[in-house]
C-alpha cells in the first residue's frame, strides 16, 4: 500500500477524538412492511446475493407532515411502538406541544398495557419549549454514552460485524415532537409581536439551530427524532406561482417551522387523507384511507407512494393496508366472494372475512405474507444496479431484476417544480 493509505489513513481512522468515527448503517424494520420497502434499498453481498436494507435508519430524524386529521400522529406513534417493543430498554419521550394526546389514545392504538406504558413512555405537555428538545436530547445522549457497556444489546435486524458476529447496539430511544408548528422558544411568551413575520422568522432560525445540534448526539446514541409537522396552504401565489419548497410537495403547499427542517430530515413522509370509510363500506370500519408519500429519503428515490387504511379507533390497519398494496399490484384476483391471492386460488375470501381468515387460517396467512414479501422485494430491484460496486456483474442479471409490473410509485403531484 502507499504511504497515505497505509500510515495516514491509519492515524485518522484510529483518532476518534480529533477526527470522529463512522457508525455502520442500521435500519429498523417496523410493523408497516410497505413503509419499510418504500424507504428501502438493495445492495449486493460479496457472494452476489441481494441484501435488502429496509425500514427506518437508526439515529436519524424523521419528519411526518400532513393536514389536520390525516393520521400523522397516529402513524408516528404506531411506527415508534413497533420498534420499541423489540428492545427492553427502548423508550419514547413524547413532547406534546399541541397538548392534544392522551395516555388512553396511545394505549388504544398500540395495545400497550398500563405497566408497559408507565415503564416506556414519558409524556410532557406543560412547560416545554424549543429549548426543551435540545436539553432532552443532550441528557438522553449523555446517559446512554455513560452507560454504554451496560446498554449494548445484539441488534434484532441481523446486522453483522466484519467478523460475522451479531453487531451490538444501544437500544433505540424515540423523541416524538408534536408538533413543530407549536414548538416555541421560552421567550416567545414575552414577545410583543407574536403575529409578526419577525417572530416567525426568528423561530425558524432557532428550529434550524436546535435540530442541527441534535443530529450528532442522536446518531452517537441511537436517538430517533420523529417530528410531526403541518402542511398549510401557501397564500403567496401572486401572478407567478411560487416554487415548491421541495420535490413532491405542491407549490400551493407550505411546511411550518422553516425550510431548513426539510433538508435536515433524513426521511420526510407526507400523509394525505383521501376516502372516508364507514362501517357499512367494504372494510366494515369507521375511518379513512390515506396516501403516504416519500417526499424525501436518503435511501431511495423520492415520490414513492402507498395506500394505508386507518381505523378511527385503532389506528393503521396493517392487514388492510397490505391488501390494498397487493390489489394495486394486481396480486388479488377474482371478485366478491371469490377473491383469491395470485397463485393461491385454493384460498377464497371476501372483504368481510379477510381479517378473520388471516387470523384463523395459518395456511392463508402464510400465503398472504409470502406473496406480499415477494411483491415488495421485486419493487426494490430497480435500485440494485445503483447499489452494486462490482463492475464485473453480468448486465443481463441487472436487466432481469428490473420489474415492470410492480406499482410502488403512485404520485399524482403534477405541480412539482424541479
ZINOR-V918976 format. One record per helix or strand of 3 or more residues. SS is the DSSP state (H for helix, E for strand). FROM is the first residue (numbers start at 1). TO is the last residue. If there is no record, write none. Layout:
ss = (SS | SS)
from = (FROM | FROM)
to = (TO | TO)
This chain:
ss = (H | H | H | E | E | E | H | E | H | H | E | H | H | E | H | H | H | E | E | H | E | E | E | E | H | H | E | E | H | H | H)
from = (3 | 16 | 33 | 41 | 50 | 62 | 72 | 91 | 103 | 114 | 121 | 130 | 148 | 173 | 180 | 186 | 197 | 223 | 253 | 260 | 267 | 287 | 305 | 315 | 318 | 336 | 339 | 344 | 351 | 362 | 395)
to = (14 | 19 | 38 | 44 | 53 | 66 | 84 | 95 | 110 | 120 | 124 | 146 | 151 | 178 | 182 | 190 | 221 | 233 | 255 | 264 | 277 | 297 | 311 | 317 | 328 | 338 | 341 | 349 | 360 | 387 | 400)
